[in-house]
Amino acid sequence: MRKCISLFFIFYCVCTLFSSPRDLSELYQNGHIRIVEEMIIDQSSLPEDVLLETPVNITWGQDDCIYVCDFKANNIKKLEESGRYLKTIGNKGQGPGEFYRPSGIAVSKNRIVVWDMRNSRLCSLSLDGKFIKSIHIMPSEGIPRKFRVLPNGDFVIALEKIYYKDFEKPQDFILAVYSPDLIKKVTIYSHPIWRNKYTRIGGVFTNIIQPYSPDVHWDINAEGNIVVGYSEDYLIEIYSPKGEKLDSFSHYYNPVKVTKKDKNAFFSSIRSNINRKEFNKEVIKRTKFPKFKPFFNEIRTDSEGNILVFIYRDDPKEKMKHFHAFNSNGNFLGEVKVLEGIFPSYGTKIRGNIFWSLKIDKKGYYTIVKNKITN
């Protein structure tokens, strides 16, 4: 009997050793990970009158609840970590506590901040959804694109400023810190970007996407500092919430060339929207391809302080499936391939080895997914 117990104990220890590394940095150093879906919340998990119409953003609040920003339904859905539905916050309108096409959300210790896109305002609410304050932000001031929460409850908001009166100017990417009551404290970082080129064709205002244009990517690390990089170079910088530059590091990596196949694929993807020769000519004229693709297309951090820099590959299907992992000091841990699953563009912060995301299932319905990072 003792022999059986001893053998079982040895088997258990060996399995634990090889299947459950102590932390995420060990997983990254293995060179590969898997992202496994632990829980799926679909329409059948919700009350009949609560519909997941077009969820576009999701956040994991500091109260451990999940908040889903539903663009078409004009509301925020709040759920427990267990998946149990709690309540719906807001409805369509222009009044206090109402939304018209909300597209961004972040949740601190005691505030929900929502970008109410069509009403051009930032809204601050209590965790129960009670309206507290809103401020108007016009497109000329900067359109909010992404939100993150600092440990003290402040919000870091990324804005894109567009110069509508001067189409030859690039957009400005701006990172700013706001208090829970939506008072702007400081601008941390700014950089010009050519994400889009704006013009008028036949008198119609038109946005022409610039393919493979370098962009600014960022996240907040475990210490509450801002990790940011402009993808034209492989340089990652770290700033304090007061805007002080604390550190930086770089990494050698051969960028991926933009091929003729890439160019054809890009024009093919927008051809259905090109109905006039004049429009077609102007798009081709104002679309400029760089020689190389950007060095990276996303930056994420985890709760251990590791920094994940997602790199471009030749195959577009491999997007968000390869990343360089660095520890909090910028030391390279290794290149990592995601063998199963994917890091979605819209996902929550990584806590431990868990994060939440939005997904469309095989039937075309939206779902809320709890993901686990494992080996």
N, C-alpha and C positions, 0 to 999 in steps of 0.2 A: 504493500500500500504506500509506504514511504517512498519507494522508488518511483511509483506512478506519479505521486505528488511532485517529486523533485523534477522528473522529466517534464511535467506540465508547466512547472514554474520556469524551467529553462526555456521551453518553447515560447511561453508568454513574454519573457524578457527579450528574447531574440526578435519576436514579432514587433514588440514595442520599440525596440532599438531601430529597426529598419522601416517601420511604417509611421512612426510618430516622432519626428525630430523635436527637440525642445522648443525651438522657436522658428519664426519665418526665415530668418537669415540662414539657418541650416538648410531649409528647403531650397532657397535660392542658390546656395552653393552646390546643391546637387545638380543644378543645370536644367531642371524641369519641374513643373508643377501640374496639378490638375485642379480644375474648378468644378466642383460637384454641386448639383442642386439639392439642397437639404429640404426645402419646403417650397411649394408652389401655391400661391393664393390666386384663385381665378374667380370668375363670376359666380360659380356655385358656392364659393366660400363666403359670399357677401349676402346681405338681405336682398330680397327681390327688387326693392325700389332703389337700391344703390348700384349704379352702373359705372363700370370702368370704361369711359368713353374714349378719351385720348389722353392718357397719362403721359406727361412729357418730362417729369422730373420727380426724383424721390430723395428723401433725406432721412437719416437716422438721428432722431433728436437726442439731446443730452438727458431727456427723461426716459430714454430707451424705447420710445414709441416710434412707429414708422409713419411718415407723412408723405402722401402722394399728391402731387400737383396735377390736376386733371384739366387740361387746356380747354377741351370742348365742353365739358360739364360745368366749367366755371366755378370749381370748388376745390377744396383740399380734403382728402380722406385720411382719417387718423385710425391707426390700428396698433394693437399691442404686438410685441415681439412674437407672441404665440400665434399670431395671425388673426386673432379675434378682432372683429370690427368694433370700433368705439363710437365714432361720430363723423359727420360731414360738416365741414366748416365753410360757410359762405354760399352764395348763389349768384346768378347773373344779375348785374346791375352796376350802377355808378355811385351808390351811396356807401356810407361807412360799413365795412365788413362785407361788401359785395365785390365781385370781380367780373372782369370781361377779358377773357383769354389770359389767365395767369400762366406764366411760363417758367418762373424761377422761385426757389424756396430754400430757406435755411432755418434751423431751429436751434436756439441757445437754451440756457438754463430756464428762462422764463419768458421767452419771446419767440414768435413765429414772424419771419419777414418774408413777404411775397412780392415778386415783381408782377404787378397787374398791368400787363403789356398794353392792351387797347385803351386803358384809362391813363396810361403813361404815369404811373405812380408806384412808389414803394409803400407797402402797407405793413404796419407793425401791429401784431395781435398777441393776446395772451395765449397760453398753451391750450386753453379751453375754447379759443376762437373769438374771444371778445375783442372788438376793435379798440385800438389805443390811439393810433396816429397814422397819417399818411403824408407823403410829400410828393409833389409832382417833379418828374425828371423828363425834360424834353429831349428828343433825339439829338438836338444840337449840343446838349450837355454831356451826352453819353448814354448808350443803351446798355442796361445791365445784362451780362451774359452768364455769370457764374457767381455762386455764393459759397462762402465757407465761414465757420464759426471759430472764434478764438476762445481759449480757455476762460477768459474773464467775462465772456458773454457778448463781446463786441463782434461785429460782422465785417469780413473782408469781402468787398464786392468788386468784380471785374466789370469795367465799362468800356464800350467801344464808341469813341467820338467820331462822328461823320461830318465832314465839311461840305454841306449841301450847296454852299455858294461858290465853292472852288473844287470842281471835280478833279483837278490835277493834283490835289493834295492827298496824301495817304490818310487812312484812318489813324487815330491814336488809341492805343490800348492803355488803359489806366487801372491801377489797383489802388483802392481807397478803403480806409477803415471808417466804419460808421458805428455809432453807439446803438444800443437796443431801441432808443427813442429816435433813431434816424438822424442824428446830428453827425455831420461829417467831421472827423477828427484830423485825418492826415492822408495825404497821397503818398503811398509807399513807393510806387514804381510807375513808369510810363515808357512807351516805346511806339514808334510809328510802325504800322503794318499795312500791307497791300492785299488784304483779304478779298476785297471787292474793288472794282472800278465802276464809278457811277457816271452816267451820261444821260443825254436825251437823244432819242432816235425818233425822228418824225414827231417831235414835240412831246414824246412820252418818256417819263422818268424810268430809267432802266438800270438794273444792277447786273454787272458782268463779273461773274466769279473768276478769280485768278487762281488757276490750278497750281497746286504744290507751292503755294506762297508760304514763306516762313511765318510762323505765328508765335504768340507768347503762350506758354503753358505753365501752370502753377498749382500748388497745393499748400496746405499748412502741415508742418511736421508735429511730432509728438510733444515738442517743447513749446509749441505755439508760435514758431517763426515761419516766415513765408518762403517757400522754395520756388524759385521762378527761373525760367530759361526761355530765351528767344532762339527758335530752332534753326536759324541761319548758321549758327555756330554751336558747337557742343560745349557750351559753357553754362553751368548751373550756379545761380547765386542764391544766397540766403540773407533775408532781411528780417529785422525785428519789427514788431507791430508799430513802432514809432518811425519806421522808415530808415533805420540805420543799417548799412550794409555790414553784415557780420562775417561772411565767409564766401568763398566761391571755389569751384573745382571744375576741371575739364576732363575730357576723355577722348582718346584717339579712336576714330571709327570712320571707315570709308563710306561716304554717302552714296546713295543709290542713284544711278543716272536716270534721267527722264528719257524714255524711248519714243520712237514713232508710234509704237503700239499704245503707249500711254496717251499720246496726243489724240490718236484716232478714237480711243475709248472715251476720252473726255468730250469731244465734239459729238460723238454718237449719243452720249447720255443727255445732251441738251438739244439734240436735233428736233425732237418732237415739239419743242417750244419755239422753233424758228419757222415762222410761216411766211416771212417776206424776205426778198433778196436784200433789201436795204438793211434789215436787221442782221441777216446772216453776215454781210460784209463787215458791218461795224463790230460784231462780236469777234470775228476772226482778227480784225485790225487791232482791237483793244485787249485781246487775250495774249498774254506773254508767258511762255513756259521758261522756267529756269533750267540751267544745264543739269542740275542735280535736285533731287527731292530733299526736303528738309531733313535734318539729322534725326529728329524725333517728332512724334505726333501726340504725345501726352506725357504728363508727369503725375505720378501718384505717390502718396506716402502711406505708411501703415502705422499702427499704434506702437510699434517698436522703434520708430524713427527711421526705418529704412526708406530709401528713395528709389522709386521705380521709374525708369526712363524708357518709354516704349518707342522702339526704333522702327524705321521704315524697312520693308523688305521688297524684293522684286515682285512678288506675287501679292496683288491687292487683297486676296483672300486671307493672307497671313497678318493683316492689320490687327493690332492689339493682341498678337499671339507671341511676340518676342519682346523682351525688355532687358535692359541692363539694370542690375541691382547694386546699390551703393548703401553703405551704412550711414549713420547720421553724421559721420565725420567726412563723408565723401570718398571713403575707401571702397574700391571696386570689389564686389562680392562675386560677380560672374554674369555671364549672359544666360538668360533663362528662356526656355520655350514652354508655352502653355500647350500641353499635349491633349487636354480635354477641356471643353468649355471655352469661355472667352471673357476678358474684361470688357464689359460694355461701356459705351461712351457715357451713359447716364447710370452711375452707380453711387452708392453711399461710400463714406469713408470705411476703410478696412479696420475692424476692431478685432484684436486677436487674429483669427484666421477666417473671420466672417464678414461678408458685406451683402447688401441688398441691391437688387436691380429690377429694371422693367424689361419685359420680353413679350414678343408676339408669338403665340403658339401656332401649330400647324394649321389650325382652323381660322387663323387670322384674328384671334381674340387676344386682348392684352392680359398679361399676368404679372404678379408681383412675386419675385423669386428671392429666396434666401440662399446664398452661395457660401460654400466652404472651400478654402484653399487647402489642398492636401498634396501628398506625394503619390 
